[in-house]
Amino acid sequence: MIKPQMVLITREEKDQIIKQYPHVHIVRTVKSKSNRHRYYMEEAKGAMAMLDRIRHPERKPKYNERNNNPREGKNNRNGRPRRGNNDDRQTAG
């Protein structure tokens, strides 16, 4: 089983993300001592895009909610467009 990656966030970021994405997994550590807690959020695509917008409102978002593949649409090392998967090619026969 693959464990989700966790990102450290602030309380203010947590409050904004929970309003938009109520089902995203956010945990708080050390509940017994109020001054030592931290908030961690799973790396969900939509929540990560919102976190990027909260932390850096002036720049283009790193995580695109519509584009799951960050390499899609880029060229390969030779400057040529990337080929599709093998389903796009015609087979002989």
Buried (B, 14 or more C-beta within 10 A) or exposed (E): EEEEEBBEBEEEBBEBBBEEBEEBEBEEEEEEEEEEEEBBBBBBEEBBBBBBBBEEEEEEBEBBEEEEEEEEEEEEEEEEEEEEEEEEEEEEE
